[in-house]
Amino acid sequence: MYWRHGKRELKKSRESFFHQNGGHILQQKLKGTDVSVGSTVEMFTIEELKKATNNFSQNSVIGKGGFGMVYKGNLTRKAITFPNNQVVAIKKSLKVDKTQVEQFINEIIALSQINNKNVVKILGCCLETEMPLLVYEYISNGTLHEHLHNETKACILTWDVRLRIASEVSEVLAYLYTTISIPIIHRDIKSANILLDDNYTAKVADFGASKLAPIDHERLATTIQGTWGYLDPEYMQSGELTAKSDVYSFGVVLAELLTRKKAISYFRLEDDRNLSFFFLRKLNEGRLSEILDDKLVNGIGDGAKPIVEQLEKVSLVAKRCLEVKADDRTTMKELTASRRE
């Protein structure tokens, strides 16, 4: 009787957490006709994920931040959709409130309708514990931010590699807003949310702040979210989110790729702390070469005119992305079209 009572209490607890974590809302949205589901969202049990991560041991931690922890795990379940011993990344929130539940559901809905090789694939989730968990494909090589701002790793990021990464991210952003049935605004594009695989292929991650944007709504009134240094200044002032907000953030990433300087740095003079303003000032003064990454500039020798021209062109593209007024910025579709030409 004691054992049966314990099982009933555990079942009630898990059902309560499932409801608390938005499980019923998620099920309704995934079944609804307003969302085009491009992949299966698997529901994992907590036992499976504990086993995969050795009970969420410290040795399994591969990332941490204000949002929570990310663990590396090995799924041992044998199913048609998941090969045995598949390596995964499991994202666990530190705490849960109504805002985070909404972000959690947003991330699943957004990722479930995406089928793009340069977006981190969601495999499933677990909602039966106090802290909801998301399960992703594991990307092995860390973030673009880690590589850009580490002297040793930055040596691997040649100009050709950086240019390809920029191209892959721009294609993703164009895809999110022009290809899928309900456009998605990422809302937190930054180098730390661009993962790299073993071949240094870009994988855009972390859709927790993303917004589904109905086609008849070009501007969405929202609570301001994002990362300081990458945030669209017009969005910060008005609270109106548009696809051009992602364009601005992408412009900051381009400036990072060109200069290998952080989006915000308190080691720079006060007027230059924000990389976007610092970058534009130097560009407008014709002194951009002063802040370009030494690893790029020092690698340019005789016969490297095409590289110099590419640096100049990408700098001008970044400028078009970083216009203060959203209406003056280019669109990702225009950028990708001009790149193909």
C-alpha positions as CSV (number, residue, x, y, z in Angstrom):
1,M,0.0,0.0,0.0
2,Y,2.9,2.4,0.9
3,W,4.5,1.7,-2.5
4,R,1.3,2.2,-4.4
5,H,0.6,5.4,-2.5
6,G,4.1,6.7,-3.4
7,K,3.6,5.9,-7.1
8,R,0.3,7.8,-7.1
9,E,1.9,10.8,-5.4
10,L,4.7,10.8,-7.9
11,K,2.3,10.6,-10.8
12,K,0.3,13.5,-9.4
13,S,3.5,15.5,-9.0
14,R,4.6,14.9,-12.5
15,E,1.1,15.8,-13.9
16,S,1.2,19.0,-11.9
17,F,4.7,19.9,-13.2
18,F,3.5,19.1,-16.8
19,H,0.7,21.5,-16.4
20,Q,2.9,24.1,-14.7
21,N,5.5,23.9,-17.5
22,G,2.9,24.6,-20.2
23,G,2.6,21.0,-21.4
24,H,-1.1,21.3,-22.3
25,I,-0.5,24.6,-24.1
26,L,2.4,22.9,-26.0
27,Q,0.2,20.0,-27.0
28,Q,-2.6,22.2,-28.3
29,K,-0.2,24.4,-30.3
30,L,1.6,21.4,-31.8
31,K,-1.7,19.9,-32.9
32,G,-3.2,23.3,-34.0
33,T,-3.5,24.3,-37.6
34,D,-1.7,27.6,-37.0
35,V,1.7,25.9,-36.6
36,S,3.4,23.9,-39.3
37,V,5.4,21.2,-37.5
38,G,8.5,20.2,-39.4
39,S,9.8,17.7,-36.9
40,T,8.7,15.3,-34.2
41,V,9.0,16.7,-30.6
42,E,9.7,13.7,-28.4
43,M,8.5,13.6,-24.8
44,F,11.4,12.2,-22.7
45,T,11.0,10.9,-19.1
46,I,13.2,12.3,-16.4
47,E,14.6,8.8,-15.8
48,E,15.9,8.8,-19.4
49,L,17.6,12.2,-19.0
50,K,19.1,11.4,-15.6
51,K,20.6,8.2,-17.0
52,A,22.0,10.1,-20.0
53,T,23.8,12.7,-17.8
54,N,24.8,10.5,-14.9
55,N,22.1,12.2,-12.8
56,F,23.0,15.7,-14.1
57,S,26.6,15.4,-12.7
58,Q,29.0,18.3,-12.8
59,N,31.1,16.4,-15.2
60,S,28.3,16.6,-17.8
61,V,28.0,20.4,-17.7
62,I,29.0,22.0,-21.0
63,G,27.5,25.4,-20.6
64,K,26.0,27.7,-18.0
65,G,24.5,31.2,-17.8
66,G,21.6,33.3,-16.4
67,F,19.1,30.9,-18.1
68,G,20.4,27.8,-16.4
69,M,22.7,24.9,-17.3
70,V,23.4,22.8,-20.4
71,Y,24.5,19.2,-20.0
72,K,26.0,16.7,-22.5
73,G,24.3,13.3,-22.4
74,N,24.2,9.9,-24.1
75,L,20.7,8.7,-24.8
76,T,20.5,4.9,-24.5
77,R,16.9,4.5,-25.5
78,K,16.4,2.2,-28.5
79,A,13.8,3.8,-30.7
80,I,13.2,4.3,-34.4
81,T,13.8,8.0,-34.2
82,F,16.8,7.9,-31.9
83,P,19.8,5.6,-32.4
84,N,21.2,4.0,-29.3
85,N,23.9,6.1,-27.5
86,Q,23.0,9.3,-29.4
87,V,24.9,12.3,-28.0
88,V,22.6,15.2,-27.0
89,A,22.7,18.6,-25.3
90,I,20.1,19.0,-22.5
91,K,19.1,22.6,-21.4
92,K,17.8,22.9,-17.8
93,S,16.4,26.1,-16.5
94,L,17.5,27.5,-13.1
95,K,14.0,28.6,-12.1
96,V,10.6,28.8,-13.6
97,D,8.1,31.7,-13.8
98,K,5.4,32.5,-16.2
99,T,7.7,34.5,-18.5
100,Q,10.1,31.6,-18.7
101,V,7.4,29.1,-19.4
102,E,6.2,31.2,-22.3
103,Q,9.8,31.4,-23.6
104,F,10.2,27.6,-23.2
105,I,7.0,27.0,-25.2
106,N,8.1,29.6,-27.8
107,E,11.4,27.8,-28.3
108,I,9.8,24.4,-28.9
109,I,7.2,25.8,-31.3
110,A,9.7,27.9,-33.2
111,L,12.2,25.0,-33.6
112,S,9.6,22.4,-34.4
113,Q,8.7,24.1,-37.6
114,I,12.3,24.7,-38.8
115,N,14.0,22.4,-41.2
116,N,17.4,24.0,-41.8
117,K,20.9,22.5,-41.6
118,N,22.2,25.7,-40.0
119,V,19.8,25.7,-37.1
120,V,20.3,23.5,-34.0
121,K,17.7,20.8,-34.2
122,I,15.4,20.2,-31.2
123,L,14.9,16.5,-30.4
124,G,12.4,16.8,-27.6
125,C,11.6,17.9,-24.1
126,C,10.8,16.8,-20.6
127,L,8.0,18.6,-18.7
128,E,7.5,16.2,-15.8
129,T,9.9,17.9,-13.4
130,E,9.9,21.3,-11.6
131,M,12.5,22.6,-14.1
132,P,11.5,22.0,-17.8
133,L,14.2,20.5,-20.0
134,L,14.9,20.8,-23.7
135,V,16.9,18.2,-25.6
136,Y,18.9,19.2,-28.7
137,E,21.3,17.7,-31.1
138,Y,24.8,18.1,-29.7
139,I,27.1,20.5,-31.5
140,S,30.7,19.7,-30.7
141,N,32.8,22.8,-31.2
142,G,31.5,25.5,-28.9
143,T,30.3,29.0,-29.8
144,L,31.5,31.6,-32.3
145,H,32.0,33.9,-29.3
146,E,34.4,31.5,-27.7
147,H,36.5,31.1,-30.9
148,L,36.6,34.9,-31.7
149,H,37.7,35.9,-28.2
150,N,40.2,33.2,-27.6
151,E,43.7,33.8,-29.0
152,T,44.4,30.2,-29.8
153,K,41.0,29.3,-31.3
154,A,40.8,32.6,-33.3
155,C,43.8,31.4,-35.4
156,I,41.5,28.8,-37.0
157,L,39.0,31.4,-38.0
158,T,40.5,32.5,-41.3
159,W,38.7,35.1,-43.3
160,D,37.2,32.5,-45.6
161,V,35.8,30.6,-42.6
162,R,34.4,33.8,-41.1
163,L,32.9,34.8,-44.4
164,R,31.2,31.4,-44.7
165,I,29.8,31.6,-41.1
166,A,28.4,35.1,-41.8
167,S,26.8,33.7,-45.0
168,E,25.3,30.7,-43.2
169,V,23.8,32.9,-40.5
170,S,22.3,35.4,-43.0
171,E,20.7,32.5,-44.9
172,V,19.1,31.3,-41.7
173,L,17.7,34.7,-40.8
174,A,16.3,35.1,-44.3
175,Y,14.8,31.6,-44.1
176,L,13.2,32.3,-40.7
177,Y,11.3,35.4,-42.0
178,T,10.5,34.5,-45.6
179,T,10.3,30.7,-46.1
180,I,8.4,29.1,-43.3
181,S,4.6,29.4,-42.9
182,I,4.7,31.6,-39.8
183,P,7.8,33.9,-39.8
184,I,10.0,33.8,-36.8
185,I,12.0,36.7,-35.3
186,H,14.9,35.3,-33.3
187,R,15.3,38.3,-31.0
188,D,18.7,37.3,-29.6
189,I,21.2,36.9,-32.4
190,K,24.7,37.1,-31.0
191,S,28.0,35.3,-31.4
192,A,27.3,33.3,-28.2
193,N,24.1,31.9,-29.9
194,I,26.0,30.7,-33.0
195,L,27.4,27.2,-32.4
196,L,30.1,25.6,-34.6
197,D,30.4,22.0,-35.5
198,D,33.7,20.1,-36.2
199,N,33.8,21.6,-39.7
200,Y,33.1,25.1,-38.4
201,T,29.7,25.1,-39.9
202,A,27.4,27.6,-38.2
203,K,24.4,26.4,-36.2
204,V,22.0,29.1,-34.9
205,A,20.8,28.3,-31.4
206,D,18.7,29.5,-28.5
207,F,15.2,30.4,-29.7
208,G,14.0,31.1,-26.1
209,A,13.3,34.8,-26.8
210,S,11.9,34.2,-30.3
211,K,8.5,35.5,-31.5
212,L,6.2,34.0,-34.1
213,A,5.3,36.9,-36.4
214,P,1.9,36.6,-38.2
215,I,2.3,37.8,-41.8
216,D,-0.1,40.7,-41.3
217,H,1.9,42.1,-38.4
218,E,5.1,43.8,-39.5
219,R,5.6,45.3,-36.0
220,L,5.0,43.5,-32.8
221,A,4.6,45.3,-29.4
222,T,6.6,43.2,-26.9
223,T,8.6,43.4,-23.7
224,I,12.1,44.3,-24.7
225,Q,14.4,41.2,-24.7
226,G,17.8,40.5,-26.0
227,T,21.4,41.0,-25.2
228,W,22.9,44.5,-24.5
229,G,25.3,45.4,-27.3
230,Y,23.2,43.5,-29.9
231,L,19.9,45.2,-29.3
232,D,18.2,47.2,-32.0
233,P,18.2,50.9,-30.6
234,E,14.8,51.6,-32.2
235,Y,13.3,48.5,-30.7
236,M,14.8,49.5,-27.3
237,Q,13.1,52.9,-27.6
238,S,9.7,51.9,-29.0
239,G,9.2,48.3,-27.8
240,E,8.1,47.5,-31.4
241,L,9.9,44.3,-32.7
242,T,10.4,43.8,-36.4
243,A,12.5,41.5,-38.6
244,K,14.9,44.5,-38.9
245,S,15.7,44.0,-35.2
246,D,17.5,40.7,-36.1
247,V,19.2,42.5,-39.0
248,Y,20.7,45.0,-36.5
249,S,22.0,42.2,-34.3
250,F,23.5,40.4,-37.4
251,G,25.3,43.7,-38.2
252,V,26.9,43.6,-34.7
253,V,28.0,39.9,-35.4
254,L,29.6,41.1,-38.7
255,A,31.5,43.8,-36.8
256,E,32.7,41.1,-34.4
257,L,33.9,38.9,-37.2
258,L,35.8,41.9,-38.7
259,T,37.3,43.3,-35.6
260,R,37.3,40.4,-33.1
261,K,36.2,42.9,-30.5
262,K,33.4,42.3,-28.0
263,A,29.9,43.8,-28.5
264,I,30.3,45.6,-25.2
265,S,33.6,46.3,-23.6
266,Y,34.4,48.4,-20.5
267,F,38.1,48.4,-21.5
268,R,37.3,50.8,-24.3
269,L,36.6,54.5,-23.8
270,E,33.1,55.4,-22.7
271,D,32.0,56.5,-26.2
272,D,33.4,53.4,-27.7
273,R,32.1,50.8,-25.3
274,N,29.3,49.8,-27.8
275,L,31.0,48.0,-30.7
276,S,28.4,49.1,-33.2
277,F,28.9,52.8,-32.5
278,F,32.7,52.3,-32.4
279,F,32.7,50.4,-35.6
280,L,30.6,53.0,-37.5
281,R,32.6,55.9,-36.2
282,K,35.8,54.4,-37.4
283,L,34.3,53.4,-40.8
284,N,32.8,56.9,-41.4
285,E,36.2,58.5,-40.5
286,G,38.0,56.2,-43.0
287,R,40.0,54.7,-40.2
288,L,38.4,51.2,-40.0
289,S,41.8,49.5,-40.5
290,E,42.8,50.7,-37.0
291,I,40.3,48.3,-35.4
292,L,40.2,45.4,-37.9
293,D,41.4,42.1,-36.4
294,D,45.2,41.9,-36.6
295,K,44.9,38.2,-37.6
296,L,43.2,39.3,-40.7
297,V,45.3,42.4,-41.5
298,N,48.6,40.7,-40.8
299,G,47.7,37.9,-43.1
300,I,47.2,40.2,-46.1
301,G,50.3,40.3,-48.2
302,D,51.1,40.8,-51.9
303,G,48.4,39.6,-54.2
304,A,45.7,39.8,-51.5
305,K,43.7,42.5,-53.1
306,P,40.5,40.3,-53.3
307,I,40.6,39.9,-49.5
308,V,41.0,43.6,-48.9
309,E,38.0,44.2,-51.2
310,Q,36.0,41.6,-49.4
311,L,36.8,43.3,-46.0
312,E,35.6,46.6,-47.4
313,K,32.4,45.1,-48.9
314,V,31.5,43.3,-45.7
315,S,32.2,46.4,-43.6
316,L,29.7,48.3,-45.8
317,V,27.2,45.5,-45.4
318,A,27.5,45.8,-41.6
319,K,26.9,49.5,-41.9
320,R,23.7,48.9,-43.9
321,C,22.6,46.5,-41.0
322,L,23.5,49.0,-38.3
323,E,21.4,51.9,-39.4
324,V,19.7,53.4,-36.3
325,K,16.3,53.7,-38.1
326,A,14.9,50.3,-39.0
327,D,13.4,51.6,-42.3
328,D,16.9,52.5,-43.4
329,R,18.4,49.0,-42.9
330,T,18.7,46.4,-45.5
331,T,16.7,43.1,-45.2
332,M,18.2,39.7,-44.9
333,K,16.5,38.7,-48.1
334,E,18.2,41.5,-49.9
335,L,21.5,40.6,-48.4
336,T,21.4,36.9,-49.3
337,A,20.2,37.8,-52.9
338,S,23.0,40.3,-53.4
339,R,25.6,37.8,-52.0
340,R,24.4,35.1,-54.6
341,E,24.8,37.7,-57.4
